[in-house]
Amino acid sequence: MKNNLRAFTFVELIVTTLIVTILTAIWFVSYIGFIADSRDSQRRSDLSKVSSSLKIYKQKRWYYSEPGDYFNILNNTVPVAKQWKMNKWVYLNTLDKLPFDPKSKSYYSYAVTNNKQEFQLSATLENEDEEIAILEWNYKTVSKNVLPTIILAIDSTTDIEIHDGTWSGTENRTKFIFDQLSDNLPYTMWTPDEAYSEGTSFSGILDKAEALNSFWQNNDYRNCVEIVEAWKSISANTVEEQYQILNNWILTSTGCTFTGQ
């Protein structure tokens, strides 16, 4: 009696295995993308939550909490900002628990102006495998008198000088972090304990930032007097203020001949 049962041929097994493999690969890539998007949503939520907590803290105390174990950012030897991480050394009793990056486990970068009246937070988004920086802040640039951001893509145990008076430039002047750009990042997923930067120049970043409409510049202030009258001085001490001047896409420095608050 002829056997009507027909087994799979070797070719059919190969084709079936290949189809299953392709479908599994598509599912895995989609799953990885979904997980990365979920972590990015968590990062955005974390920064928003910390930002709200900082603002409540300032309403009670009239200033923002300092970063723990910070280093100073200097402009012509004058301290203009303090930077480090939003970690356990930050005194912030308006938030029950300080969040950290869901993948790298790194605390988010945090900086305040030296008078503790303005702040920035920064994280790195996976952004579909093309990492970009994300900023949450109430810090605003002052007309063309610009300290581009108060967070640098740099870690340090000593104070960092960003002013040199000429375009010959110091290394640190290329490490400002801009929102939604990949040139200078607070950290990467692979080296979360070290700041990362391609060293892209400020003028080079500006071209990208303006194209993405992510570089906000206040045009309300025309001179140093108007800046200080608007309480935009960022130093805490009574010193001659130094601001970065954007001149033909080049950062140079000038001394405002007034004293800080």
N, C-alpha and C positions, 0 to 999 in steps of 0.2 A: 504493500500500500504506500503510495507516494506521500511523503511528508509535505504538507502545505505550509508548515511554519517556516517563516523566512527570518533569519537573523540579520542584524546590522552588518553591513560590510565594513571593512577597515576604513575606506574613504568616507563613508557616512559618519563613522565615529569621529574621524578627524574634523570633518566639517561641523558637526554638532559641538565638539569641544571648542573649536575656534569661535563659533557664534556665542557660546556661553562665556568665553574669555572676554570677547569684545563687550558684551553686555555688562559683565562684571566690572570691566575697566571704566566704562561710561558711568556706571553707578558710583564707583569709587571716586572718580574725579568730581562728580556732582556732589557727592557727600562731603569731600574735602573742601570744596568751594562753599558749601552751606555752613560748615563748621567755621571756616575763616570769616565769613560774613557775620556769623553769630558772635564771634569774638570781637569783630570790629564794632558791632552794635553795643557790646558790653563796654568797650573802651570809651565810646562816645557818651554812654550813660554814666560811666565812672567820672569822667571829667566834668560833666554837667552837675553831678551830685556834689563833687568836691567844690566846684565853683560856687554853688548855692550856699554851701556850708561856710565857705570863706566870707561871703558877703554878709551872712548873718553874724559871723564872728566880728567883722568890722563894724557893724551897726552897734554892737555892744561895747567895743573897745576903741573905736575910731582908727584902727590900723589893722593891717593884715599880719597874720602870724609869719615869722621868719622860717625859711627852710632850715632843717636840722643839719648841723655840721657843714655849713655853707662855705663857699668861696666868694670873694667879692669880684665884681666886674668893674674895672677902673677905666675912666676916660680922662687921659692926661693926669694920672695919679689920683684923681678924685673918685671915690666910690660912688657908683650910680645904681648898682643893683647887687642883689645877693641871690645866688643860685645853688641848688642841689636837688634833692629828691623830696617828694611828698611822702616821707617815711615816718617811722615811729618816733623820731626826734622832733617832729613838728607838733607844736602844741595847738590842737584844734579840737576843743571840747564840744563843738557843735556837730560833730560827726562821730557816730558810734565806732566805726571801723574804717581805717584807711584802705582803699582798694589798691590793687596792683594789676599789672598786665596779665591777662588770663592765660597767655602762652609762655611768655618769657619769664614771668614771675617777678619782673623788675618793677620797682616803684616808679610812678610817673614823675617826670621832671617838673620842677617848680621854681619860680623866681619871683622876687618882689623888687620894686624900685627901692632905693636906699631910704626914702622917707616912709616906706611901707604903706603907700597910698594906692599903688597899682600892682597888679600881679599877672602872671601867665602860668598856665599849665601846658604840658606837652606830652604827647604819646605818639607811638608809631602804629599806623594802620597797615594790616597785611595787604589790603586793597588788591585782591586777586593776584598775589605773588609779586606785585610791584609796590613795594613799601613806600608809604608817603607819611609825612609829618602831619599831625593835627594839633591845633592850638585852641585853647579856651582861655579867654583873657578879658580884662577890662582896661588893659594898657593900650593907649593910642599914641601913634606918632604925632609929632607937633609940626604941622606945615611941612616946609622943606628942611626944618631942623630935625633930623631924624636919628634916633637910635632905633634901627630897624625892628629888632625884637629885643626883649630883655632876657631871652633864653638863647644860649649858644649851644651848638652841637659839640660840646666839649665837657670832659670831666677834669677836675683839678683839685689838688690839695693846697694850692697856693693861689693868691690873687691873680687875676687875668687882666692884662692891659690891652685895650682895643684901640687906643689912640696913638698915632705916631706923627701926625702933622703933615705927612706927605703921602703921595699915592704909591710910594715904594712898598708900603703896606706891611703889616704884621700878619702872621698866619691867622690870628684870631679874628681879624676883620673879614675873613671869608666864611665864617662859620655861623652866621645868623640863621635861625630857623624860620622858614616861612610856611604858612598854612597850605596844605594840599600839594606840597612839592616834595620831590624825592631827593633833591640835591644834598640837603643837610638834615640829618635825622637825629633825634635825641638818643636813640638806641636802635639796634637791629634785633631781629629774633634770634640770631645766632650768637651775638655777643652782647647780651642785654646789660652787662655790667660795665660796658665801655661805650662812650658816646661815639657816634659814627658821623663822618663827613667826607664828602668827595672834595671838599675845599673849593666849591664853586664860588666865584667872586660875587660880591654884592651886586655889581652892575649886571652880571650875567643872570643872576636870579631875578632881578627886577623885570627883565624882558619877559620871562616866563610868568611871573606873578601878575604883571599887568595884562598879559594875554588871557589869563584865567580870571581876571578881575578879583584877585585875592590879596592885593596889596592896597590897603586903605591908607589914605593920607589926608590929614586934616589941613584945610587951607584957611582956617579962621584967624590964624595968628601971623602978623606981619613982621614982628620984631621981638627982641628979647623982653622988653617991658611988658608987652601984651601977654607973653608966655607966663611970666612970673605973676602978673595980676590975675591970670586965670588959674593960679595955683598948679601950674604944670611943671614947676621945678621938681626934678626927681631926686635931688640930693637932700640929705637930712641936715647937713651942716651949713653954717654960714660961710660960703665960699663963692668964688667966682665960678659961675656955671659954664660948663662946656657942652655944646651940642654938636651933633654931626650935621653938616650942611651938604645937601645933595646938589652938586654943581656939575652939569654936563655928564650926568650918570656916574660921577665919581664922588665918593665920600671924603670930605675934608672937614677939619674941625675949626671952630671959631669960639672965642671967649665972649660970653654975654656979660656985659659989665654991670651986673646987678648982683645982689646977694640973695641966697636961698632963704626959704621960710624958716 
